[in-house]
């Protein structure tokens, strides 16, 4: 039973436009959410996180939105750049990330010049 | 380089052999995690240490797997009697406590192929 779901396996966006990656979760005990970016043959690289006490967190071109009532979060990348092309993983944890992260299956983002 | 490092980066072995991987966390991080990732999946939690204590183990961690973190520094993950199903990327991550939540920083991974 998947507790963290990324329902879009892939997304293609034009350079300069907005990329929106979505993530749904089922466990209402999750209280910390993270987004990671992964290039082939490398480990995941941390992008941005959000605590359940917030509904938005921004870091440069990256913004994460959390809708607790819908158990949904999204990552917005504006403007998208070709270097953003990678697989993006959503992850969640209980207890402020003490212990294991539960990951989605990832969304492959392609940003076309 | 002050990131998480893992060795070796690649390992090819024959079924039935034992393999050992090493992870060196970011130096001030007291927590260390092992994950496994297979094709088309996100990383799956295996086990985690706080300092030298192993605090949590996933049901994915069969009795052929053992992890250690002597002296709370580097960690090793050993797989005994490897099987073809053990072929995966093995990822190590480390973190340090934060009032809002911890961010786990990952190493580059060790890709294991069992023939």
Backbone of each chain as ProteinMPNN parsed JSONL, in Angstrom:
{"seq_chain_A": "XXXXXXXXXXXXXXXXXXXXXXXXXXXXXXXXXXXXXXXXXXXXXXXXXXXXXXXXXXXXXXXXXXXXXXXXXXXXXXXXXXXXXXXXXXXXXXXXXXXXXXXXXXXXXXXXX", "coords_chain_A": {"N_chain_A": [[0.842, -1.187, 0.0], [0.779, 2.019, -1.089], [1.92, 4.826, 0.538], [2.755, 7.29, -0.193], [2.2, 8.977, -3.114], [3.023, 9.559, -6.454], [1.497, 10.402, -9.125], [1.987, 11.038, -11.762], [4.118, 9.776, -14.045], [5.811, 11.102, -15.763], [6.726, 14.378, -17.023], [6.615, 17.029, -19.299], [8.002, 20.125, -20.126], [8.226, 23.44, -21.398], [11.19, 25.393, -21.668], [11.552, 28.113, -19.412], [8.897, 28.216, -18.727], [6.399, 27.316, -16.204], [6.922, 24.535, -14.06], [4.994, 22.042, -12.608], [4.867, 19.775, -10.129], [3.258, 17.042, -8.691], [2.059, 15.495, -5.638], [0.579, 13.05, -3.617], [-0.593, 11.946, -0.44], [-1.364, 9.416, 2.02], [-1.202, 8.936, 4.736], [-2.135, 10.458, 7.587], [-0.542, 11.086, 9.669], [1.879, 11.959, 8.807], [4.234, 14.574, 9.025], [6.24, 16.05, 7.971], [7.648, 17.034, 4.968], [9.418, 16.451, 1.97], [11.22, 17.345, -1.0], [13.171, 15.813, -3.464], [15.713, 15.794, -5.942], [16.86, 13.804, -8.607], [19.543, 12.729, -10.527], [20.513, 10.434, -13.151], [22.352, 7.595, -12.005], [23.233, 8.861, -9.721], [22.965, 9.876, -6.239], [19.908, 10.947, -4.528], [19.292, 14.453, -4.455], [18.749, 16.932, -2.085], [16.1, 19.261, -2.281], [13.965, 21.021, -1.287], [11.934, 21.572, 1.613], [9.014, 21.112, 3.733], [7.24, 21.801, 6.667], [4.424, 20.438, 8.435], [3.11, 22.446, 9.732], [3.065, 24.592, 8.169], [1.905, 26.096, 5.054], [3.171, 26.776, 2.802], [6.373, 27.025, 1.296], [9.252, 28.66, 0.224], [12.04, 28.781, -1.965], [14.145, 30.396, -3.748], [13.815, 29.585, -7.104], [12.11, 27.541, -6.515], [9.117, 26.407, -5.065], [7.171, 25.001, -2.545], [3.974, 23.749, -1.94], [1.573, 22.955, 0.504], [-1.332, 21.164, 1.104], [-3.118, 20.255, 3.582], [-5.676, 19.303, 4.179], [-6.457, 18.104, 1.84], [-4.506, 16.288, 1.636], [-2.248, 16.684, -0.006], [0.574, 17.724, -1.848], [2.586, 20.042, -3.702], [5.175, 20.842, -6.01], [6.512, 23.717, -7.328], [8.294, 24.984, -10.032], [9.799, 27.768, -11.147], [11.405, 30.121, -13.212], [11.362, 27.289, -15.396], [14.283, 25.415, -16.219], [16.581, 23.932, -18.582], [18.508, 22.421, -17.165], [17.056, 21.54, -15.021], [15.964, 19.173, -15.681], [15.308, 15.994, -14.641], [14.686, 13.275, -12.329], [12.144, 13.688, -10.003], [11.524, 13.272, -6.618], [9.066, 12.907, -4.174], [8.875, 12.947, -0.656], [7.993, 11.777, 2.614], [7.586, 11.998, 6.199], [7.136, 10.865, 9.594], [7.006, 12.483, 12.704], [8.84, 14.614, 12.486], [10.841, 13.911, 10.674], [12.407, 12.078, 11.953], [13.801, 9.118, 11.755], [12.617, 6.863, 9.228], [12.218, 7.955, 5.803], [9.423, 8.046, 3.635], [9.076, 7.407, 0.325], [7.739, 8.588, -2.813], [7.214, 7.244, -6.173], [8.406, 8.806, -8.008], [8.701, 11.467, -10.462], [9.512, 12.034, -13.761], [10.981, 14.806, -15.014], [11.176, 16.707, -17.918], [12.722, 19.366, -19.385], [12.412, 21.342, -22.068], [14.461, 23.071, -24.394]], "CA_chain_A": [[0.0, 0.0, 0.0], [1.641, 3.192, -1.213], [1.514, 5.94, 1.389], [3.106, 8.52, -0.922], [1.936, 8.666, -4.514], [3.262, 10.541, -7.505], [0.71, 9.733, -10.158], [2.481, 11.334, -13.108], [5.493, 9.257, -14.198], [6.653, 12.027, -16.52], [6.19, 15.707, -17.309], [7.459, 17.763, -20.237], [7.707, 21.55, -20.003], [9.103, 24.307, -22.196], [12.089, 26.264, -20.903], [10.996, 29.403, -19.055], [7.538, 28.07, -18.204], [6.306, 26.737, -14.863], [6.756, 23.094, -13.879], [4.24, 21.715, -11.392], [4.932, 18.348, -9.816], [2.263, 16.764, -7.661], [2.294, 14.372, -4.735], [-0.517, 12.804, -2.681], [-0.233, 11.016, 0.621], [-2.53, 8.846, 2.695], [-0.995, 8.849, 6.175], [-2.356, 11.772, 8.198], [0.478, 11.308, 10.693], [3.049, 12.609, 8.202], [4.285, 15.974, 9.426], [7.38, 16.711, 7.334], [7.631, 16.622, 3.567], [10.628, 16.891, 1.288], [11.387, 17.058, -2.419], [14.525, 15.513, -3.875], [15.956, 15.678, -7.375], [17.838, 12.736, -8.818], [20.078, 12.468, -11.864], [20.907, 9.023, -13.3], [23.596, 7.108, -11.4], [23.617, 9.676, -8.571], [22.011, 9.843, -5.143], [18.965, 12.074, -4.502], [19.776, 15.743, -3.936], [17.676, 17.658, -1.401], [15.689, 20.526, -2.902], [13.172, 21.897, -0.44], [11.081, 20.82, 2.531], [7.962, 21.873, 4.386], [6.64, 21.218, 7.857], [2.962, 20.44, 8.351], [2.547, 23.659, 10.34], [3.072, 25.627, 7.133], [1.272, 25.678, 3.804], [4.002, 27.199, 1.673], [7.776, 27.324, 1.559], [9.837, 29.134, -1.023], [13.499, 28.878, -1.988], [14.545, 30.735, -5.11], [12.844, 29.2, -8.138], [11.333, 26.391, -6.037], [8.103, 26.645, -4.039], [6.368, 23.828, -2.223], [2.674, 24.051, -1.35], [1.003, 21.82, 1.223], [-2.765, 21.231, 1.399], [-3.284, 19.131, 4.522], [-7.027, 18.735, 4.11], [-6.498, 17.254, 0.647], [-3.327, 15.403, 1.7], [-1.635, 16.92, -1.305], [1.569, 18.771, -1.956], [3.065, 20.259, -5.055], [6.428, 21.577, -6.182], [6.485, 24.6, -8.476], [9.607, 25.45, -10.456], [9.591, 28.9, -12.05], [11.128, 29.509, -14.508], [12.031, 26.002, -15.599], [15.516, 25.47, -17.005], [16.963, 22.574, -19.053], [19.233, 21.733, -16.095], [16.105, 20.975, -14.055], [15.546, 17.857, -16.169], [15.742, 14.977, -13.681], [13.552, 12.632, -11.655], [11.823, 14.365, -8.75], [10.873, 12.412, -5.639], [8.398, 13.446, -2.997], [9.091, 12.068, 0.487], [7.281, 12.214, 3.82], [7.977, 11.295, 7.413], [6.384, 11.099, 10.83], [7.87, 12.834, 13.822], [9.869, 15.566, 12.113], [11.893, 13.246, 9.9], [13.232, 11.219, 12.798], [13.444, 7.817, 11.239], [12.651, 6.686, 7.799], [11.414, 8.694, 4.843], [8.635, 7.266, 2.69], [9.203, 8.074, -0.971], [6.939, 8.246, -3.977], [7.96, 6.567, -7.228], [9.123, 9.799, -8.786], [8.202, 12.024, -11.726], [10.621, 12.45, -14.61], [10.74, 16.113, -15.622], [12.002, 17.076, -19.068], [12.556, 20.774, -19.733], [12.901, 21.459, -23.439], [14.919, 24.424, -24.739]], "C_chain_A": [[0.881, 1.241, 0.0], [1.118, 4.334, -0.369], [1.814, 7.285, 0.734], [3.013, 8.207, -2.413], [2.275, 9.851, -5.413], [2.659, 9.924, -8.757], [1.152, 10.028, -11.583], [3.904, 10.816, -13.242], [6.404, 10.243, -14.916], [5.916, 13.334, -16.78], [7.154, 16.413, -18.247], [7.02, 19.225, -20.255], [8.686, 22.335, -20.885], [9.946, 25.174, -21.258], [11.42, 27.617, -20.649], [9.586, 29.336, -18.489], [7.574, 27.463, -16.804], [6.2, 25.22, -14.947], [6.016, 22.881, -12.576], [4.246, 20.209, -11.22], [4.052, 18.083, -8.609], [2.567, 15.506, -6.871], [1.086, 14.259, -3.807], [-0.064, 11.815, -1.62], [-1.489, 10.551, 1.351], [-2.412, 8.872, 4.215], [-1.109, 10.241, 6.808], [-1.35, 12.075, 9.312], [1.74, 11.944, 10.114], [3.065, 14.081, 8.592], [5.481, 16.718, 8.822], [7.506, 16.141, 5.943], [8.841, 17.224, 2.86], [10.516, 16.569, -0.2], [12.87, 16.867, -2.691], [14.559, 15.445, -5.399], [17.034, 14.619, -7.574], [18.225, 12.649, -10.289], [20.461, 10.994, -11.95], [22.255, 8.737, -12.658], [24.106, 8.019, -10.276], [22.599, 9.483, -7.457], [21.059, 11.022, -5.213], [19.597, 13.316, -3.876], [18.599, 16.493, -3.327], [17.399, 18.983, -2.094], [15.05, 21.469, -1.902], [12.287, 21.034, 0.448], [9.995, 21.738, 3.089], [7.432, 21.092, 5.577], [5.12, 21.327, 7.747], [2.321, 21.655, 9.009], [2.505, 24.816, 9.335], [2.283, 25.146, 5.924], [2.072, 26.094, 2.569], [5.429, 27.424, 2.146], [8.444, 27.61, 0.234], [11.354, 29.183, -0.903], [13.921, 29.129, -3.428], [13.462, 30.387, -6.109], [11.875, 28.106, -7.678], [10.373, 26.813, -4.921], [7.339, 25.352, -3.812], [5.102, 24.306, -1.518], [2.135, 22.787, -0.691], [-0.47, 22.088, 1.508], [-3.103, 20.029, 2.268], [-4.665, 18.502, 4.41], [-7.159, 17.8, 2.918], [-5.39, 16.212, 0.645], [-2.578, 15.469, 0.367], [-0.547, 17.968, -1.176], [2.056, 18.878, -3.392], [4.36, 21.065, -5.007], [6.31, 22.395, -7.459], [7.913, 25.059, -8.774], [9.374, 26.545, -11.494], [10.826, 29.803, -12.055], [11.885, 28.195, -14.638], [13.236, 26.183, -16.523], [15.874, 24.055, -17.463], [17.714, 21.766, -17.994], [18.336, 21.163, -15.015], [15.636, 19.583, -14.483], [16.165, 16.77, -15.297], [14.488, 14.248, -13.195], [13.367, 13.299, -10.297], [11.034, 13.416, -7.848], [10.278, 13.253, -4.526], [8.629, 12.451, -1.865], [8.385, 12.649, 1.705], [7.757, 11.416, 5.024], [7.067, 11.684, 8.566], [7.375, 11.515, 11.899], [9.041, 13.69, 13.436], [11.068, 14.92, 11.466], [12.853, 12.462, 10.79], [12.887, 9.789, 12.433], [13.271, 7.869, 9.744], [11.767, 7.659, 7.033], [10.666, 7.694, 3.986], [8.605, 8.045, 1.388], [8.095, 7.664, -1.926], [7.827, 7.609, -5.037], [8.681, 7.532, -8.151], [8.388, 10.244, -10.036], [9.414, 12.503, -12.519], [10.255, 13.743, -15.326], [11.717, 16.33, -16.769], [11.694, 18.533, -19.409], [13.214, 20.984, -21.088], [13.287, 22.889, -23.766], [13.998, 25.081, -25.767]], "O_chain_A": [[1.627, 1.492, 0.946], [-0.021, 4.765, -0.549], [1.198, 8.297, 1.068], [3.665, 7.288, -2.907], [1.866, 10.985, -5.162], [3.247, 9.033, -9.37], [0.735, 9.341, -12.515], [4.813, 11.36, -12.615], [7.618, 10.234, -14.714], [4.687, 13.402, -16.763], [8.365, 16.402, -18.026], [5.835, 19.531, -20.38], [9.83, 21.925, -21.082], [9.483, 25.623, -20.209], [10.803, 28.195, -21.545], [9.126, 30.279, -17.847], [8.642, 27.137, -16.285], [5.485, 24.683, -15.793], [6.367, 23.47, -11.553], [3.711, 19.466, -12.043], [4.098, 18.817, -7.622], [3.23, 14.585, -7.349], [0.622, 15.264, -3.269], [0.762, 10.943, -1.889], [-2.532, 11.203, 1.305], [-3.427, 8.835, 4.911], [-0.258, 11.099, 6.576], [-1.313, 13.189, 9.835], [2.587, 12.421, 10.87], [2.044, 14.763, 8.505], [5.704, 17.888, 9.132], [7.476, 14.925, 5.749], [9.231, 18.361, 3.125], [9.811, 15.644, -0.601], [13.712, 17.636, -2.226], [13.576, 15.09, -6.05], [17.997, 14.545, -6.811], [17.376, 12.515, -11.17], [20.708, 10.365, -10.921], [23.185, 9.538, -12.756], [25.282, 7.956, -9.918], [21.499, 8.985, -7.696], [21.358, 12.009, -5.886], [20.338, 13.229, -2.897], [17.568, 16.669, -3.977], [18.314, 19.727, -2.447], [15.53, 22.583, -1.692], [11.933, 19.912, 0.089], [10.047, 22.959, 2.941], [7.206, 19.884, 5.501], [4.599, 22.199, 7.051], [1.118, 21.875, 8.862], [1.97, 25.885, 9.629], [2.02, 23.952, 5.775], [1.69, 25.797, 1.437], [5.668, 27.938, 3.239], [8.237, 26.902, -0.752], [11.89, 29.578, 0.133], [14.041, 28.199, -4.225], [12.323, 30.838, -5.983], [10.922, 27.788, -8.389], [10.763, 27.484, -3.965], [6.913, 24.691, -4.76], [5.149, 25.15, -0.623], [2.227, 21.693, -1.249], [-0.816, 23.119, 2.086], [-3.344, 18.931, 1.767], [-4.801, 17.285, 4.535], [-7.891, 16.812, 2.979], [-5.335, 15.356, -0.238], [-2.318, 14.456, -0.281], [-0.714, 18.973, -0.485], [1.953, 17.939, -4.181], [4.598, 21.854, -4.093], [6.046, 21.856, -8.534], [8.644, 25.47, -7.873], [8.829, 26.297, -12.569], [11.264, 30.22, -10.983], [12.947, 28.027, -14.038], [13.216, 26.977, -17.463], [15.51, 23.083, -16.803], [17.567, 20.545, -17.936], [18.794, 20.385, -14.177], [14.974, 18.893, -13.709], [17.387, 16.639, -15.221], [13.372, 14.571, -13.603], [14.323, 13.453, -9.536], [10.024, 12.839, -8.251], [10.904, 14.18, -4.012], [8.585, 11.241, -2.087], [8.204, 13.862, 1.812], [8.266, 10.304, 4.888], [6.341, 12.677, 8.519], [8.468, 10.955, 11.987], [10.131, 13.531, 13.984], [12.2, 15.345, 11.692], [13.995, 12.215, 10.404], [11.806, 9.302, 12.763], [13.721, 8.803, 9.08], [10.734, 8.119, 7.52], [11.19, 6.633, 3.647], [8.167, 9.195, 1.347], [7.579, 6.548, -1.863], [9.031, 7.449, -4.839], [9.482, 7.113, -8.987], [7.571, 9.514, -10.595], [10.234, 13.274, -12.02], [9.334, 13.773, -16.142], [12.926, 16.161, -16.613], [10.548, 18.887, -19.686], [14.425, 20.822, -21.233], [12.543, 23.821, -23.459], [14.234, 26.22, -26.17]]}, "seq_chain_B": "XXXXXXXXXXXXXXXXXXXXXXXXXXXXXXXXXXXXXXXXXXXXXXXXXXXXXXXXXXXXXXXXXXXXXXXXXXXXXXXXXXXXXXXXXXXXXXXXXXXXXXXXXXXXXXXXXXX", "coords_chain_B": {"N_chain_B": [[35.611, 17.728, 0.117], [32.537, 17.739, 1.684], [30.32, 16.17, 1.76], [28.095, 13.253, 1.917], [29.735, 10.193, 1.561], [30.176, 7.181, -0.353], [31.348, 3.881, -0.713], [32.095, 0.81, -2.396], [31.421, 2.497, -5.578], [30.321, 0.954, -7.506], [29.468, -2.504, -7.731], [29.975, -5.752, -8.763], [28.948, -9.018, -8.412], [28.932, -12.568, -7.824], [26.151, -14.731, -7.448], [25.501, -15.83, -4.182], [27.838, -14.98, -3.036], [29.404, -12.869, -0.529], [28.971, -9.405, 0.183], [30.185, -6.132, 1.037], [29.402, -2.832, 1.907], [30.408, 0.577, 2.31], [29.721, 3.561, 4.158], [30.335, 6.94, 4.629], [29.289, 9.429, 6.643], [28.164, 12.905, 6.679], [30.211, 14.872, 8.701], [29.288, 16.086, 11.166], [26.829, 14.956, 11.542], [24.53, 13.023, 13.367], [22.792, 11.019, 12.772], [22.246, 8.205, 10.694], [21.288, 6.628, 7.705], [20.181, 3.821, 5.799], [19.087, 3.014, 2.564], [17.355, 1.326, -0.1], [17.158, 1.228, -3.623], [15.32, 0.313, -6.402], [14.79, -0.169, -9.952], [12.585, 2.2, -11.3], [11.336, 2.713, -8.941], [10.919, 4.551, -5.835], [13.406, 5.382, -3.31], [13.702, 2.891, -0.737], [13.336, 2.434, 2.678], [15.779, 0.889, 4.769], [17.325, 0.664, 7.231], [18.252, 2.468, 10.282], [20.548, 4.482, 12.162], [21.224, 6.05, 15.239], [23.801, 7.816, 16.326], [25.847, 5.252, 17.494], [23.889, 3.399, 17.838], [21.567, 1.124, 16.525], [18.465, 1.889, 15.579], [16.113, 1.374, 14.182], [14.695, -1.043, 12.01], [13.787, -2.127, 8.81], [11.255, -4.367, 7.511], [12.213, -5.218, 5.143], [14.829, -5.771, 5.534], [16.326, -8.545, 5.526], [17.524, -11.52, 7.284], [19.923, -11.937, 6.067], [21.113, -9.568, 5.758], [23.181, -7.192, 7.34], [23.938, -4.41, 9.35], [26.239, -2.02, 10.571], [27.513, 0.478, 12.797], [30.116, 1.353, 14.019], [31.38, 3.156, 16.765], [29.877, 5.318, 16.086], [30.492, 6.628, 13.703], [31.48, 6.078, 10.569], [29.542, 3.763, 8.545], [28.784, 0.312, 7.843], [27.29, -1.877, 5.489], [26.427, -5.135, 5.135], [25.821, -7.784, 2.963], [25.007, -11.067, 3.01], [25.462, -14.172, 1.275], [24.5, -13.44, -1.371], [21.689, -12.759, -3.515], [20.021, -12.756, -6.73], [17.915, -10.995, -6.619], [18.83, -9.065, -4.915], [20.052, -7.168, -6.353], [20.424, -3.8, -6.874], [20.344, -0.215, -6.218], [22.13, 0.927, -3.509], [21.633, 3.19, -1.046], [22.949, 5.664, 1.098], [22.251, 7.898, 3.745], [22.54, 10.883, 5.715], [21.81, 12.824, 8.688], [20.995, 15.639, 10.831], [19.541, 16.693, 13.855], [16.752, 18.978, 13.868], [14.583, 21.661, 14.726], [12.221, 21.82, 13.277], [12.21, 19.685, 11.599], [14.121, 17.021, 10.203], [16.488, 17.075, 7.601], [17.473, 14.737, 5.329], [20.53, 13.929, 3.889], [21.809, 12.611, 0.986], [24.18, 10.137, -0.127], [26.149, 9.21, -3.086], [25.486, 6.621, -3.69], [25.733, 2.994, -3.965], [25.917, 0.844, -6.568], [24.733, -2.33, -6.965], [25.199, -5.367, -8.627], [24.089, -8.54, -8.994], [25.096, -11.516, -10.287]], "CA_chain_B": [[34.196, 17.428, -0.09], [31.976, 17.469, 2.999], [29.074, 15.446, 1.609], [28.084, 11.836, 2.25], [30.458, 9.407, 0.556], [29.903, 5.759, -0.323], [32.293, 3.052, -1.463], [32.44, 1.265, -3.745], [30.3, 3.054, -6.329], [29.735, -0.158, -8.259], [29.939, -3.828, -7.302], [29.403, -6.886, -9.472], [29.3, -10.209, -7.667], [28.199, -13.765, -8.21], [25.16, -15.19, -6.482], [26.063, -16.636, -3.102], [28.981, -14.293, -2.43], [29.112, -11.804, 0.433], [29.46, -8.078, -0.19], [30.13, -5.123, 2.105], [29.456, -1.451, 1.435], [30.754, 1.534, 3.361], [29.165, 4.908, 4.061], [30.892, 7.965, 5.524], [28.294, 10.513, 6.673], [28.635, 14.258, 6.955], [30.893, 14.653, 9.976], [28.559, 16.481, 12.367], [25.522, 14.314, 11.558], [24.483, 11.907, 14.295], [21.901, 9.965, 12.285], [22.683, 7.615, 9.427], [20.219, 5.804, 7.159], [20.403, 3.031, 4.595], [17.928, 2.795, 1.709], [17.592, 0.561, -1.327], [16.325, 1.705, -4.716], [15.287, -0.489, -7.614], [14.368, 0.577, -11.139], [11.192, 2.632, -11.348], [10.811, 2.9, -7.582], [11.638, 5.476, -4.98], [14.202, 4.703, -2.285], [12.956, 2.207, 0.32], [14.096, 2.432, 3.928], [16.272, -0.387, 5.286], [17.657, 0.748, 8.647], [18.838, 3.735, 10.654], [21.35, 4.573, 13.367], [21.495, 7.313, 15.919], [25.158, 7.532, 16.814], [26.2, 3.86, 17.183], [22.741, 2.541, 18.104], [20.658, 0.839, 15.412], [17.182, 2.15, 16.213], [14.959, 0.903, 13.422], [14.992, -1.914, 10.877], [12.635, -2.435, 7.974], [11.054, -5.795, 7.237], [13.001, -5.528, 3.943], [16.162, -6.155, 5.961], [16.287, -9.947, 5.913], [18.635, -11.908, 8.16], [21.179, -11.939, 5.311], [21.628, -8.199, 5.784], [23.556, -6.662, 8.645], [24.529, -3.079, 9.292], [26.925, -1.598, 11.79], [28.051, 1.829, 12.825], [30.99, 1.39, 15.198], [31.823, 4.47, 17.241], [28.995, 6.372, 15.598], [31.051, 7.391, 12.59], [31.09, 5.456, 9.318], [28.686, 2.584, 8.675], [28.907, -0.712, 6.815], [26.135, -2.718, 5.206], [26.897, -6.395, 4.583], [24.822, -8.729, 2.457], [25.58, -12.408, 2.925], [24.819, -15.107, 0.343], [23.724, -12.572, -2.239], [20.729, -13.313, -4.464], [19.833, -11.837, -7.852], [16.959, -9.98, -6.181], [19.509, -8.022, -4.14], [20.568, -6.175, -7.294], [19.749, -2.526, -6.611], [21.218, 0.864, -5.765], [22.078, 1.055, -2.059], [21.858, 4.593, -0.739], [23.178, 6.045, 2.483], [21.92, 9.295, 4.0], [22.785, 11.288, 7.1], [21.045, 14.001, 9.081], [21.178, 16.152, 12.182], [18.256, 17.167, 14.358], [16.314, 20.355, 13.64], [13.319, 21.785, 15.442], [11.063, 21.601, 12.406], [12.325, 18.392, 10.95], [15.466, 16.778, 9.719], [16.694, 16.826, 6.186], [18.453, 13.681, 5.089], [21.383, 14.184, 2.743], [22.167, 11.314, 0.438], [25.406, 9.895, -0.861], [25.962, 8.872, -4.499], [24.976, 5.27, -3.822], [26.516, 1.863, -4.476], [25.076, 0.022, -7.447], [25.084, -3.744, -6.85], [24.66, -6.298, -9.62], [24.341, -9.93, -8.62], [24.949, -12.349, -11.494]], "C_chain_B": [[33.574, 17.014, 1.241], [30.659, 16.718, 2.912], [29.195, 14.016, 2.097], [28.842, 11.075, 1.147], [30.159, 7.926, 0.75], [30.924, 5.032, -1.192], [31.932, 1.574, -1.324], [31.238, 1.901, -4.43], [29.573, 1.965, -7.111], [30.311, -1.46, -7.735], [29.202, -4.877, -8.115], [29.867, -8.128, -8.738], [28.498, -11.388, -8.175], [27.255, -14.153, -7.084], [25.836, -16.081, -5.442], [27.261, -16.002, -2.412], [28.5, -13.26, -1.417], [29.677, -10.485, -0.086], [29.315, -7.131, 0.996], [30.289, -3.747, 1.488], [29.767, -0.54, 2.624], [30.115, 2.88, 3.085], [29.864, 5.802, 5.077], [29.933, 9.157, 5.52], [28.969, 11.878, 6.773], [29.057, 14.295, 8.42], [30.074, 15.04, 11.21], [27.185, 15.816, 12.491], [25.519, 13.1, 12.466], [23.585, 10.77, 13.812], [22.343, 9.503, 10.899], [21.641, 6.593, 8.996], [20.732, 5.009, 5.964], [19.059, 2.839, 3.894], [18.355, 1.927, 0.534], [16.637, 1.093, -2.392], [16.453, 0.777, -5.905], [14.656, 0.325, -8.732], [12.885, 0.927, -11.074], [10.554, 2.855, -9.989], [11.547, 4.028, -6.881], [12.493, 4.708, -3.991], [13.314, 4.085, -1.208], [13.87, 2.068, 1.538], [14.518, 1.015, 4.324], [16.5, -0.319, 6.803], [18.221, 2.122, 8.965], [19.512, 3.667, 12.013], [21.279, 5.985, 13.928], [22.776, 7.09, 16.7], [25.47, 6.066, 16.5], [25.02, 2.897, 17.352], [21.855, 2.377, 16.857], [19.242, 0.886, 15.97], [15.988, 1.579, 15.471], [15.428, 0.045, 12.268], [13.706, -2.196, 10.127], [12.489, -3.951, 7.837], [11.765, -6.214, 5.956], [14.379, -6.064, 4.32], [16.114, -7.589, 6.465], [17.499, -10.283, 6.774], [19.955, -12.054, 7.395], [21.85, -10.554, 5.315], [22.029, -7.843, 7.212], [24.241, -5.326, 8.46], [25.141, -2.748, 10.638], [27.346, -0.153, 11.661], [28.923, 1.959, 14.083], [31.422, 2.814, 15.512], [30.994, 5.616, 16.661], [29.534, 7.19, 14.455], [30.587, 6.768, 11.288], [30.198, 4.247, 9.597], [29.017, 1.599, 7.562], [27.595, -1.468, 6.707], [26.653, -3.98, 4.522], [25.699, -7.213, 4.128], [25.514, -10.079, 2.312], [24.779, -13.245, 1.921], [23.911, -14.348, -0.628], [22.84, -13.36, -3.206], [20.526, -12.292, -5.58], [18.863, -10.712, -7.488], [17.572, -8.883, -5.329], [20.069, -6.934, -5.051], [19.751, -4.898, -7.178], [20.81, -1.468, -6.386], [21.037, 0.967, -4.253], [22.535, 2.46, -1.693], [22.038, 4.791, 0.765], [22.823, 7.525, 2.617], [22.273, 9.621, 5.446], [22.022, 12.566, 7.403], [21.428, 14.411, 10.496], [19.883, 16.813, 12.6], [18.007, 18.634, 14.11], [14.933, 20.482, 14.244], [12.105, 21.545, 14.573], [11.057, 20.218, 11.809], [13.713, 18.24, 10.394], [15.462, 16.582, 8.225], [17.774, 15.778, 6.048], [19.203, 13.99, 3.795], [21.965, 12.857, 2.276], [23.557, 11.304, -0.185], [25.105, 9.485, -2.29], [25.446, 7.458, -4.722], [26.021, 4.261, -4.264], [25.573, 1.009, -5.305], [25.586, -1.412, -7.398], [24.399, -4.538, -7.948], [25.066, -7.702, -9.21], [24.058, -10.818, -9.829], [24.547, -13.778, -11.152]], "O_chain_B": [[34.024, 16.051, 1.862], [29.94, 16.637, 3.909], [30.232, 13.603, 2.616], [28.612, 11.293, -0.042], [29.92, 7.471, 1.868], [31.308, 5.507, -2.261], [31.511, 1.136, -0.254], [30.132, 1.841, -3.894], [28.367, 2.047, -7.344], [31.477, -1.529, -7.346], [27.972, -4.897, -8.159], [31.058, -8.277, -8.468], [27.5, -11.217, -8.876], [27.541, -13.922, -5.909], [26.63, -16.962, -5.773], [27.657, -16.433, -1.329], [27.346, -12.833, -1.443], [30.733, -10.458, -0.718], [28.44, -7.303, 1.844], [31.175, -3.511, 0.666], [29.438, -0.842, 3.771], [29.981, 3.295, 1.934], [29.968, 5.45, 6.252], [29.784, 9.823, 4.495], [30.185, 11.979, 6.932], [28.333, 13.802, 9.285], [30.171, 14.353, 12.227], [26.455, 16.084, 13.445], [26.395, 12.241, 12.362], [23.61, 9.677, 14.379], [22.753, 10.301, 10.056], [21.167, 5.794, 9.803], [21.6, 5.465, 5.22], [18.043, 2.546, 4.523], [19.539, 1.807, 0.217], [15.471, 1.374, -2.116], [17.558, 0.487, -6.364], [14.061, 1.375, -8.492], [12.041, 0.066, -10.825], [9.363, 3.152, -9.899], [12.649, 4.413, -7.275], [12.325, 3.498, -3.844], [12.305, 4.669, -0.812], [15.019, 1.64, 1.43], [13.735, 0.069, 4.23], [15.954, -1.12, 7.562], [18.622, 2.861, 8.066], [19.108, 2.907, 12.893], [21.275, 6.972, 13.192], [22.824, 6.275, 17.621], [25.367, 5.665, 15.341], [25.14, 1.712, 17.042], [21.452, 3.356, 16.228], [18.856, 0.016, 16.75], [14.949, 1.326, 16.081], [16.428, 0.353, 11.619], [12.667, -2.47, 10.729], [13.443, -4.709, 8.015], [11.915, -7.406, 5.69], [15.025, -6.737, 3.516], [15.896, -7.839, 7.65], [18.385, -9.452, 6.973], [20.998, -12.272, 8.011], [23.007, -10.41, 4.921], [21.315, -8.15, 8.166], [25.025, -5.136, 7.53], [24.638, -3.138, 11.692], [27.513, 0.37, 10.559], [28.531, 2.583, 15.069], [31.786, 3.577, 14.617], [31.399, 6.775, 16.753], [29.099, 8.322, 14.241], [29.419, 6.908, 10.924], [30.108, 3.771, 10.729], [29.467, 1.986, 6.484], [26.887, -1.672, 7.693], [27.252, -3.904, 3.449], [24.694, -7.314, 4.831], [26.492, -10.21, 1.575], [23.577, -13.046, 1.746], [22.706, -14.593, -0.689], [23.183, -14.456, -3.648], [20.819, -11.109, -5.406], [18.983, -9.599, -8.0], [16.918, -7.879, -5.045], [20.513, -5.891, -4.57], [18.534, -4.911, -7.361], [22.006, -1.759, -6.361], [19.91, 1.082, -3.77], [23.66, 2.866, -1.985], [21.363, 4.163, 1.58], [23.07, 8.311, 1.702], [22.3, 8.734, 6.299], [21.634, 13.301, 6.495], [22.071, 13.672, 11.242], [19.202, 17.427, 11.779], [18.933, 19.445, 14.138], [14.181, 19.507, 14.274], [11.064, 21.113, 15.069], [9.996, 19.65, 11.546], [14.402, 19.228, 10.141], [14.54, 15.994, 7.659], [18.867, 15.925, 6.593], [18.604, 14.272, 2.757], [22.53, 12.091, 3.056], [24.041, 12.314, -0.696], [23.94, 9.415, -2.68], [25.013, 7.126, -5.826], [27.046, 4.61, -4.849], [24.561, 0.515, -4.809], [26.735, -1.68, -7.748], [23.197, -4.41, -8.176], [26.253, -8.007, -9.094], [22.935, -10.869, -10.33], [24.382, -14.604, -12.05]]}, "name": "protein", "num_of_chains": 2, "seq": "XXXXXXXXXXXXXXXXXXXXXXXXXXXXXXXXXXXXXXXXXXXXXXXXXXXXXXXXXXXXXXXXXXXXXXXXXXXXXXXXXXXXXXXXXXXXXXXXXXXXXXXXXXXXXXXXXXXXXXXXXXXXXXXXXXXXXXXXXXXXXXXXXXXXXXXXXXXXXXXXXXXXXXXXXXXXXXXXXXXXXXXXXXXXXXXXXXXXXXXXXXXXXXXXXXXXXXXXXXXXXXXXXXXX"}
